[in-house]
């Protein structure tokens, strides 16, 4: 699963360039044969505008949200894209400057204002971004684009029109939620976000949004907090990008990458701080695992610990014979991976990109196993008895359980990231296959498949081709877990015609089924969904 391709031409730089939205859908040139049952829309979102006038955005997660759609019908494909009309985008377009601070870019007061107006602008409080460039997911009958703040944006998946901005703080006790909720078959949505708990200390709330309502009312209005996890530090919550869910449990991994809340609340309005400025690493805490039951929602006070790592994406987790198996895309150590995702780094020449990746935390796919029944008398003994894993859990004298993982995949500076599974059938269940985007020194250059039981791997790769997160779509009459297709947007900047395409692969062996090429460049996309 390791990349054998180098990128000296630096074609990857093109996926970090601004583009224009389209006035109407454009037809794609299809080669191969698209399965007749594959009729629907691939929806993706990511940054599409990397500067406002002569003011650049600095971080990968700063560019203004652009929504993409590939429509498939009767073997034909069209492509369409529009910028999401967030407050951040609309105001930036009107004022021709960056107005709202983004993840790694600070917005400053209007230079045309006099000094007194500019001074008071600094003290008007924190204006949180609604730049929803990270993911798209359904709630009830509606679809929402999101980032990781308290704002989500309702969009029309057919026209890509922006409908309205929603502030989740009006319904829930959270400061923000992740862009990776979990959804049950009936449409119930779960998510996690930090909040103020008892005695004004920080905590993490699991929130529940009910399924579509018979009376057609908005499910968000009936959201509630289900259970709360404590924070290891009172004023420094960990950065949370995703969480795990089995049939009966929630899994929350608390990493050493922290948000300094006091710095966030004070420095921001005084001297122009952005989100990245407020992160710091605790080099002593390691990583903590937390568990809670789903029904009823109750925190389980077991103290699971392991060495430090960054975590952005859970692959899957499931229950088996009194244990919870947790598969993760980790990055070793406490140094924050996002420090290496500034656009200046991503746009460097290939040799410089490789040097930066040498300094960054190294990626590894890991399996951890958490015992549910803990006997505190069995100090020093491995509590894991599952025969198919080498992961261990050992009771320590202080009552904590120390976890060591089984490594499912590891390659120097070769990440298996943006993981996907057959979610509808295997989320929270014992599974075999995971799919992912292969990062070669942070450059996306292959699509991967991993058998988590045998560790067998498959890849799709072409020279100077830069794919996106592969989404799994199951065949209608599938009997096997991997019976279906993978869909990914691929960019080939070096070709003179049709430099981007929708790639459709067999999920069984990653052979190509079809591609639908368009005569426009497509910038990097982060996450998305397939809408039948």
N, C-alpha and C positions, 0 to 999 in steps of 0.2 A: 504493500500500500504506500510505499515511499516513492516520491516523484523522482523520475530519472531525467527530467527535462530542466534545462537552464533557460534563463530569460534575459540574455544580454541585450536584446533589442529594446527592452523596457516597454513593451506594448501594454503592460498592465497599467501604466500611467493614464491611459485613455479612459479607464473606468472611473477615474476620479476627476472628470471634467464635466462642466455644466452642459446642459442640453435644453432645448425648447420643448414645450408641450406640443401635442398634435391637435389640429383643428378637428380632425375626424379620424376614425380608424383607417389604417392602411392595410392592403392585402399582403399576405406573406407568400413566398414561393415555397411550396411543399415538395420535398423529396422523400421517398419511402412511402409507406402506407400507414396512416393513422388509424388505430383500431376504431371500428364503427361505434363501439360503446363509449368512446372517449369524447363526450359532448358536454362542454361546460366552459368555465373560465379559470385561467390561472391568474390570480391576483398577487401582485408583488408591490413592495414599497421600499424606498430607500432615499438617499440624498440625491437631488437632481440639480441643485443650484449651489455652487460652491463659493460664490461671492455675490455681494450686492454692490453694484457699481464698481468702485475701486477698493472696496473693503472685503478682504478675504475671510472665509471661515477657516479655522485652523485644525479642527479635529474631524475624523471620519464621521462622527455622530452629530455634526453641526449643520451640514447642508440641508436646504429646505426640502420638505417631504414631497416626493414625486410618486404617484401611484401608477402602476403599469397593469395592463390587462391583455392577455392573449385569449381570444375567443376561438373555440374549436367547434365546428358544426359540419357534419356530412363530409369530413375529410378536408374541409377548407379552414383556413386560419386567418384572423386579422389581429393587428396589434394597435393599441391605443394607450395614451398616457396623458395625465393631467396633474398639475400641481394641486396639492390639497390647500384649500383656502383657510389656513389657520390664521390666527391673529398675528403670529410671528411673520408669516409670509405676506399677508395683506398690508400690514403696516410698513414692512420693509420695502415693498413695491411702491407704496405711496410716498414714503419719505426718502427713497433711494439710498438707504443706509441700513445697517443692522440695528434694529430697535430693541430686540429682546435678547438677553444673554442666553447663549446656547451651552452645550456640554463643555466645550473647550474654547469658546470664543466669548469675550466680554463685550457687551453693548455699552456704549458711553452716551452721555446726554448730548442732545442736539447741539453741535458747535455754533449754530446760528443764534442760540439763546444767549441772553446776557449772563454775566457771572452769577448773579443772584438766583436766577431761574435754574441754572445748572447745578448750583449748590443744593437747592431744595429738592431737585430731582433725585439726588443721591439718597435722600432721607425719606423717600416715599414708600420704602419697604421693598421686599423682594418680589419681582415680577417673574413668575415661573413660566417657562416656555410650554407651548402647546404644539411644538413642532413634531408631529406624529410620524416619524420616519422609520420606526422599528418593525412594526408588525400590523397585521389585520386579522380580526377574529369576529365571529358572530356572537351577539347577545340577543336572545329571543329571535325575532324575525329580522333583526337589523344587523348592520355590519359597522365595525368601528376600527379606525386606524389609531395607533397608539405609540407613545414613547414610554417613559418610565416615571412620569410625573402624575399628578392627580387629574390631568386633563386627557380625555379621549375624544375623538372626533367622529361623528356619525357620517358615513359616506354612502353614496348610491353605487352598488357594485356593477350596475349596468352602464350608467352614464358617467361614472366617476365624479359626479358632482359632490361638493361638500354640503352637508345638510345642517349640522349644528355642532357646537362645542359643548361637551358635558363635563362638569366639575364633580368628580366622585366624592369630594369632601362634603358636598351637599347631602350625601346619602350614607356615608361610611366614615368611621374614625380611622383614616389613613392619611399619611402625608404624600403618598404616591403608591402605585402598584406596578408590578412587573409587566413586561410585554409578552410574557409566556404563561397565560392562564391555562388551566386544565378544564376540559369540557366532558361531561358525562353523556352517554347516549341519548338521554332525554332532553339535553340542552342546558342542564345546570352547569354554571360556570364557577370555578374556584380560582382565587388569586391570593397573592400575599403582598403586604406592604408594611413599612414601618409606621409606628404611631407612638403617641405618648401613653405610657401605661400608668401604673400606680406610682404615686409620689413624684410625678413628672419625669420618671425614668423612661428610657426608650424601650419599646417592645416591638413585636412583629405580629400583625393580625392576619389570620386566614379569613378571607371574606367569601361569602356565597351569594351568587346571583341566581335566582330561580329560573326554571325553564320558561319557554313561551307561555303566556297566560291565556286562558280561555276567553277572558273579557277583552283581550287585545291591549291591555294596559302595559306600560313599560316595566319590564322585570327589574330594571335598575332601581326603580322606586321602592322595590321590596327587598333590596339587598340587606345583608346583615353580617355582623362579625360572628364567625363560628367558633374560633379558638384563638388563644394568644400564646406566642412563644416569648420567653424572657430574652433580654439582651445581655451579652456578657459584659458590656460596658454601658454605664448609665447614659452618657451623652454622646456615644460614638457607635451608632448602629453600623452593622456590616452592609456592604453593597450586596444587593440581592437581585439577580437577573432571572432566576427561575427556581422552581422547587419541584419536589417529587410527590407523586400520589399513587398509592396502591388501592386495592378494593376497600380497605378498611383503615388506612393510615395516611397521614401527611408526613413527608420527610423534608426537613429544612436544614440546610448546611450553612453554618455561620462561619464565614472565612475571615482571615486577618486583614482584609482590605476594608478600611473603616471610613465613614463619613464623619468628619469633625463638625458636629452640629453647632457648637459655639462659634466656630469660625464661619460657618455657613450663615448664621444669623447676624453676626456682627460685622465681619470684614466685608461681606457682599456689598452692603449699601454704603460703606464708608470709602472703600478704595477700589471698587470695580473688580470683584472676585468672580470667577466662573465656577462651574461645578467641579471641574478637574482640580482646581486649586484647593478644594475642600477634602480631597481624599488623602489618607495617610495609611501606612501599614503598621500593624502591631507585630513586631518581630518576635514576640514572646508567647503569644496565645495559641499558636497552632491553628487547628480547625476543629470546630465543634459540630456534632450531628445532633439534631433534635427530632423527637417523634411526638405525634399527637394522633388521637383516634378521630375518625370522621363522624361517627354517629353513636353516642353523642360526642361533640367536639371537646376533648379533654387532653390536656398536656400530660405527657408521660415523663416523669422526672428521673430518667436515666441519663447519666453523663457519659456520652461517647466522645472520645477525643482521638485526634490523629495529627500528623505533621502538617505544616502549612502548605496550602495551595490556593490558587485562584480558581474560581468556578463560575462559568457563565451558563452552561447548558447541561441539564440532566438528559440522559438518553432514555432511561426507563428504570422503574423499580417495581418489585413485586414481593409477595409473601410466599414463603416455602418452608413448611415443617417447623414453624416457630421462629423463623428468621425473616428479616427484610433484606433483600438483595438490592443494592443501589449501584447503578452503572452511570459513570460521570465522564465528561470531557474536562480533565483537570489541566492546570498549568502549575508546575512545581514552584514552591516558594511563596513569599509574601509580597514581592515586588509586583505592583499593579500592571497587568498586561496592557491596559488602555494607555499607559504612558508611551507605548511604542506604536500607537495608532494615530498619531498626528499626521496630517496630510503631507507635511514636509518630509516625514520619514517614508511614507508610502509611495511618494513620487520620486524618490531617489533612484539613481542608476542601480542596476542589479547588484553589483559588487558591494555597494553601500547598504542596500537592503539586507543583504546576507550578513554583513558585519553587525548591523543593529539587532538582527534576530539572534545572533550569537550571545548578545548581552541579556536578552529577554528571558523570562521564565520559559522552561521547556515543557512542551505539551505531552500528555500521556492519557490514554483511555484506561480508567481504573474501575474495578469492581470492589465495593465494600459490602460487608455482611454484618448486620446488626441483630444480635440475639434479643428476642422479646422477653424471654424468661431468664433473668439474671440471678445467679446464686452468688451472693457476696462472700461466701466461704471458700469459693474456688479460685483463690488468688494465684496468679501465674499460670493458669491453665487456659488453653485455647477453648473458648466456648462454642466455636463454630464446628458443627458436625456434618454439614452438607458435604456429600462425597465428591461433588464436581468442581469445587473451588479451593484455591490455596489461600484465600483471604482469611485473616484471623481476627479474633476479638478476645483480648486478655484482660481479666479483672486485676486492677491495681490495688495497692494497699490503701489508697485514699478514696476508694469507692468508685473511681472512674473506670471506664472500659476503654482500653487502648486498641485502636483499629489499625490493621495493616492490610493494604489492598492486594488483590490479584491484578496484575497488569494485563489488559486485553490487547493493547497495541501501544508501541512506543517506537518512535523514530526521531533521530536528532533534527530538531527544527521542522519536523513534519507533523502537522496537526490533523487529526480527524475531528472536525468541528461542524457546527450547525447540524446536529444529528436529527435524524428522522427515523420513525419506525412505522409499522402498520398500526397506526394509532387507534383506529376505530375498533380493531379486534384485540389488540395486545397491550394497550396502555394499562399499566398496573398489573400485568399478568406475565407469567413465565414466557419468555420469547426467545427467538434465535437470531434474528437479523436486525442490524442497524445500518442506516445509510448516512453518508455525510459528505461534506465539502472538504477536500484535501487542501490544506494551506502549506505552501512551500516557502518557508521563511516569511510567513504572513501573506504571501501572494496566492490567491485561489487558482489552482491550475489542474484540478482533477476531481472526479466524482468517485466516491469510494463505497464499498459494501463490506461489512464486517460480520462474520459469524461469531457471536459472542460466546458460543459454546466451544467451537473447535479452533477459533482464532484464524480461520481461513479468510482471505481477503480477495476482493476483485477491484479493478479500477477501470474507469474510462478516462482517456486523456488524449489530447491532440496538441501538437506544437503551437505555441503562441495563442492558445485558447483559454479563456478565463470564465469558468462557469460560476453559477450561483448555487445556493442551498438547493439540493434535490428534494422535491416533494413526492411522496409515495401516493399513488392512486391505485386502489385495489380493483382487480377485474370483477365484473358483476357476479360471476359464478365461481369465484376462486375457492379452491379447496386447500391450497398450501399458503403458508404465511407470506411468502414472497411472490405470490402470483399477482402481478400487476405491472405498472409502469412507474418510472421516475421521470419527473419533468423539471427541467432546469433552463434558465436563460444563460446563453453562452455568448461571449463577445470575442471576436477575432479582429483586432484593430488593424492587422497588417494586410488584410484583403482589400481590394479596390471596390468591390461590389458586395452588397448585402453583408455588412460586417457583424451583424448580430442575429441570433436565431433561438427559437424555442427547440430544445433537444428533448426527444422522447426515447428513453432507454427501456429495455426489458429489465425489470427489477430482479429477475432470476440470475442473469449472468452479465448484465450491463452491456449487452450488445445493442447497437443502435436500431431503432424501429423506424424513426422518421425525424426530420428536422424541418422547421418552418422559418425561412430566412427573410429578414426585413432590411430595407435599404436605409436604415438609420442606426446611429450608435446608441447603445443603451448603457447608462452609467450603472455602477454597482448597486445591487439590491440586497437587502438584509434578510427579511423574512416575508412570509406570505401564506397563501392557502389556495386550495383548489375548490371551486364552487361548482358542483354538478349542474 
